């Protein structure tokens, strides 16, 4: 079974279109969106409609939640006064652009999706969140201590925890002892389709492969593949530059940050 996961489109329609074309060729058995459909670019309504018309199951990202509530706070952790000022322009612009039907859709998105598998009489729990199981806007960076990550996953009952929000993809396998044998949990960050922050301008998504032998006892029985795809970055950057959005957002697309 192939499960494709993607996140953090951020109103980047050219990136979403390229992703959908690429993932269709891979023919996954299921496809899920881990949130942040809107913000930072000019196509929030178009992105939402692409997800809706394909009936792709999606959860709310922090930006989706903010726009869904017509609020002026996206729950983003801006690092400077300048970033915060730019962020205020972005959320005001998105609130102005979003249409009532699309806002209503954002309001309807769940906080998480849990999928339970049963392989060889062993249960395997896959939990999809945006930031973390604890908070929609919590950042789970790769350098988080394993003990901290393990506590989060154990409390959430997740054997495989998949999330976005940081825009930086990684896969971490955390080993513990259970029933006197090694027990493995997987933390997977999907990266970003439309706003990469790992200095790679290409979009990124994840393909998780499970089969009848997949188990918490064998770390290699759960396969995680990061897939990169090219898209028309200049079209996305020019979209920003033709709007009131800060030109810095266009520069960020061109440098992958």
VEXDREN-2710 file (C-alpha; in Angstrom, 1 decimal):
% VEXDREN-2710
k/r/px/py/pz
1/UNK/0.0/0.0/0.0
2/UNK/1.3/3.4/-1.0
3/UNK/0.2/6.5/0.9
4/UNK/1.1/9.9/-0.4
5/UNK/1.3/12.8/2.0
6/UNK/1.7/16.5/1.2
7/UNK/1.6/19.7/3.2
8/UNK/2.1/23.5/3.2
9/UNK/1.0/24.5/-0.3
10/UNK/0.5/28.1/0.9
11/UNK/-1.6/29.3/-2.0
12/UNK/1.1/28.4/-4.5
13/UNK/-1.1/27.1/-7.4
14/UNK/1.8/26.4/-9.9
15/UNK/3.4/24.2/-7.3
16/UNK/0.2/22.3/-6.5
17/UNK/-0.6/21.7/-10.1
18/UNK/2.9/20.3/-10.7
19/UNK/2.6/18.1/-7.5
20/UNK/-0.8/16.7/-8.6
21/UNK/0.7/15.8/-12.0
22/UNK/3.7/14.2/-10.4
23/UNK/1.8/12.2/-7.8
24/UNK/-0.8/10.9/-10.3
25/UNK/2.1/9.2/-12.2
26/UNK/3.1/7.4/-8.9
27/UNK/-0.5/6.1/-8.5
28/UNK/-0.7/6.0/-4.7
29/UNK/-3.5/4.0/-3.1
30/UNK/-4.4/7.0/-0.9
31/UNK/-3.6/10.7/-0.8
32/UNK/-3.8/13.1/2.2
33/UNK/-3.1/16.8/2.7
34/UNK/-1.6/17.8/6.1
35/UNK/-2.7/21.5/5.9
36/UNK/-1.7/25.1/5.3
37/UNK/-3.5/25.4/2.0
38/UNK/-3.4/29.2/2.1
39/UNK/-1.2/32.2/2.9
40/UNK/1.8/33.9/1.4
41/UNK/0.7/33.8/-2.3
42/UNK/-2.2/34.9/-4.5
43/UNK/-4.2/31.7/-5.2
44/UNK/-5.9/30.6/-1.9
45/UNK/-9.3/30.0/-3.5
46/UNK/-7.9/28.1/-6.5
47/UNK/-5.7/25.9/-4.3
48/UNK/-8.7/25.1/-2.1
49/UNK/-10.8/24.2/-5.1
50/UNK/-8.2/21.9/-6.5
51/UNK/-8.2/20.0/-3.2
52/UNK/-12.0/20.0/-2.9
53/UNK/-12.8/18.9/-6.4
54/UNK/-10.5/15.9/-6.0
55/UNK/-12.0/15.1/-2.6
56/UNK/-8.6/14.8/-1.1
57/UNK/-8.9/14.3/2.7
58/UNK/-7.2/17.3/4.4
59/UNK/-6.6/18.6/7.9
60/UNK/-6.3/22.2/9.0
61/UNK/-3.0/23.9/9.2
62/UNK/-2.4/26.9/11.5
63/UNK/-2.8/29.3/8.6
64/UNK/-6.0/27.6/7.5
65/UNK/-7.4/27.8/11.0
66/UNK/-6.6/31.6/11.2
67/UNK/-8.2/32.4/7.9
68/UNK/-11.2/30.1/8.6
69/UNK/-11.8/32.2/11.7
70/UNK/-11.3/35.4/9.8
71/UNK/-8.6/36.2/12.3
72/UNK/-5.5/38.4/12.1
73/UNK/-3.2/35.7/13.6
74/UNK/-1.9/32.7/11.7
75/UNK/-0.1/31.2/14.7
76/UNK/3.2/31.6/13.0
77/UNK/6.5/32.0/14.9
78/UNK/8.0/35.0/13.2
79/UNK/11.6/35.6/14.3
80/UNK/11.8/39.4/13.7
81/UNK/9.7/42.5/13.7
82/UNK/10.1/42.7/9.9
83/UNK/8.9/39.1/9.5
84/UNK/5.9/39.8/11.8
85/UNK/5.1/43.0/9.7
86/UNK/5.2/41.0/6.5
87/UNK/3.1/38.3/8.0
88/UNK/0.4/40.8/9.0
89/UNK/0.3/41.9/5.3
90/UNK/-0.1/38.3/4.2
91/UNK/-2.9/37.3/6.5
92/UNK/-4.8/40.6/5.8
93/UNK/-4.4/40.0/2.0
94/UNK/-5.5/36.3/2.4
95/UNK/-8.6/37.4/4.4
96/UNK/-9.5/39.9/1.7
97/UNK/-9.0/37.4/-1.1
98/UNK/-10.7/34.3/0.4
99/UNK/-14.3/33.7/-0.7
100/UNK/-17.1/32.8/1.7
101/UNK/-17.4/29.2/0.4
102/UNK/-13.7/28.6/0.6
103/UNK/-13.5/30.1/4.1
104/UNK/-16.3/27.8/5.2
105/UNK/-14.3/24.8/3.8
106/UNK/-11.3/25.8/5.9
107/UNK/-13.6/26.0/9.0
108/UNK/-14.7/22.4/8.4
109/UNK/-11.2/20.8/8.3
110/UNK/-10.4/18.4/11.2
111/UNK/-7.4/18.8/13.4
112/UNK/-6.0/15.3/12.7
113/UNK/-6.7/12.1/10.8
114/UNK/-5.9/8.7/12.3
115/UNK/-5.6/5.5/10.2
116/UNK/-5.4/2.1/11.9
117/UNK/-3.9/-0.8/10.1
118/UNK/-4.0/-4.5/11.0
119/UNK/-1.1/-6.6/9.6
120/UNK/-0.6/-10.2/10.8
121/UNK/-2.7/-9.5/13.9
122/UNK/-0.5/-6.5/14.7
123/UNK/-2.0/-3.0/15.0
124/UNK/-0.2/-0.1/13.3
125/UNK/-1.4/3.4/14.0
126/UNK/-0.7/6.2/11.5
127/UNK/-1.5/9.7/12.8
128/UNK/-1.6/12.8/10.5
129/UNK/-1.3/16.2/12.1
130/UNK/-0.1/19.6/10.9
131/UNK/2.2/20.8/13.7
132/UNK/2.1/18.2/16.4
133/UNK/-0.6/16.1/18.2
134/UNK/-0.5/18.7/21.0
135/UNK/-0.8/22.0/19.1
136/UNK/-1.6/22.9/15.5
137/UNK/1.3/25.3/15.4
138/UNK/4.0/23.4/17.3
139/UNK/7.2/23.0/15.4
140/UNK/8.7/19.5/15.5
141/UNK/12.2/20.2/14.0
142/UNK/14.6/17.3/13.2
143/UNK/16.9/18.3/16.1
144/UNK/14.2/17.7/18.7
145/UNK/15.4/15.3/21.4
146/UNK/14.4/11.7/20.8
147/UNK/13.0/11.4/24.3
148/UNK/10.8/14.4/23.7
149/UNK/9.6/13.1/20.4
150/UNK/8.9/9.7/21.9
151/UNK/6.8/11.2/24.7
152/UNK/4.7/13.1/22.1
153/UNK/4.2/10.0/20.0
154/UNK/3.4/7.7/22.9
155/UNK/0.8/10.1/24.4
156/UNK/-0.8/10.4/21.0
157/UNK/-0.7/6.6/20.4
158/UNK/1.1/7.0/17.1
159/UNK/3.4/4.4/15.6
160/UNK/3.9/6.6/12.6
161/UNK/3.5/10.3/13.2
162/UNK/3.3/12.5/10.0
163/UNK/3.4/16.3/10.1
164/UNK/4.4/19.4/8.2
165/UNK/4.6/23.0/9.4
166/UNK/8.4/23.4/9.5
167/UNK/8.7/23.0/5.7
168/UNK/11.8/20.9/6.2
169/UNK/11.5/17.2/5.4
170/UNK/13.0/14.4/7.5
171/UNK/12.4/10.8/8.7
172/UNK/13.5/9.8/12.2
173/UNK/13.2/6.3/13.6
174/UNK/13.0/6.2/17.3
175/UNK/13.9/2.9/19.1
176/UNK/12.6/1.8/22.5
177/UNK/12.1/-1.5/24.2
178/UNK/8.7/-3.1/24.5
179/UNK/7.8/-6.6/25.5
180/UNK/11.5/-7.3/25.8
181/UNK/12.2/-6.6/22.2
182/UNK/13.1/-3.5/20.1
183/UNK/10.0/-1.3/19.2
184/UNK/10.3/1.3/16.5
185/UNK/8.3/4.5/15.9
186/UNK/8.6/6.7/12.9
187/UNK/8.4/10.5/12.8
188/UNK/8.0/11.9/9.3
189/UNK/8.0/15.5/8.2
190/UNK/6.5/15.9/4.7
191/UNK/8.3/19.0/3.8
192/UNK/6.5/21.6/1.7
193/UNK/4.8/21.6/-1.7
194/UNK/4.7/25.3/-2.1
195/UNK/7.1/27.0/0.3
196/UNK/10.2/25.0/0.8
197/UNK/12.6/26.1/3.6
198/UNK/15.5/23.7/3.1
199/UNK/17.3/25.6/0.4
200/UNK/15.9/23.3/-2.3
201/UNK/13.5/25.3/-4.5
202/UNK/11.6/22.1/-5.7
203/UNK/8.4/21.0/-4.0
204/UNK/8.5/18.0/-1.7
205/UNK/6.1/15.3/-0.6
206/UNK/6.3/11.9/1.0
207/UNK/5.4/8.3/-0.1
208/UNK/4.9/5.8/2.7
209/UNK/4.8/2.2/1.7
210/UNK/3.3/-0.5/3.9
211/UNK/2.6/-4.2/3.3
212/UNK/1.5/-7.3/5.1
213/UNK/4.9/-7.5/6.8
214/UNK/4.9/-3.9/8.2
215/UNK/5.4/-3.9/11.9
216/UNK/6.6/-1.8/14.8
217/UNK/9.2/-4.6/15.4
218/UNK/11.0/-4.1/12.1
219/UNK/12.1/-0.6/11.2
220/UNK/12.7/-1.5/7.6
221/UNK/9.2/-2.8/7.0
222/UNK/7.9/0.7/6.8
223/UNK/9.4/2.6/3.8
224/UNK/9.5/6.4/3.6
225/UNK/10.5/8.1/0.4
226/UNK/10.8/11.8/-0.1
227/UNK/9.9/12.9/-3.6
228/UNK/11.0/16.2/-5.2
229/UNK/9.4/17.8/-8.2
230/UNK/10.0/20.8/-10.3
231/UNK/7.4/23.5/-10.8
232/UNK/7.3/27.0/-12.4
233/UNK/8.9/28.9/-9.6
234/UNK/9.0/32.1/-11.6
235/UNK/5.3/32.1/-12.2
236/UNK/4.7/31.7/-8.5
237/UNK/7.2/34.4/-7.6
238/UNK/5.7/36.8/-10.2
239/UNK/2.3/36.2/-8.7
240/UNK/3.6/37.6/-5.4
241/UNK/5.3/40.5/-7.1
242/UNK/2.1/41.6/-8.9
243/UNK/0.3/41.8/-5.5
244/UNK/0.7/43.8/-2.3
245/UNK/2.4/40.8/-0.7
246/UNK/6.1/41.5/0.3
247/UNK/8.6/40.8/-2.5
248/UNK/10.7/38.9/0.0
249/UNK/8.2/36.0/-0.3
250/UNK/9.1/35.8/-4.0
251/UNK/12.8/35.9/-3.2
252/UNK/12.2/33.1/-0.7
253/UNK/10.7/30.9/-3.4
254/UNK/13.6/31.5/-5.7
255/UNK/16.1/30.5/-3.0
256/UNK/14.2/27.7/-1.2
257/UNK/13.7/29.5/2.1
END
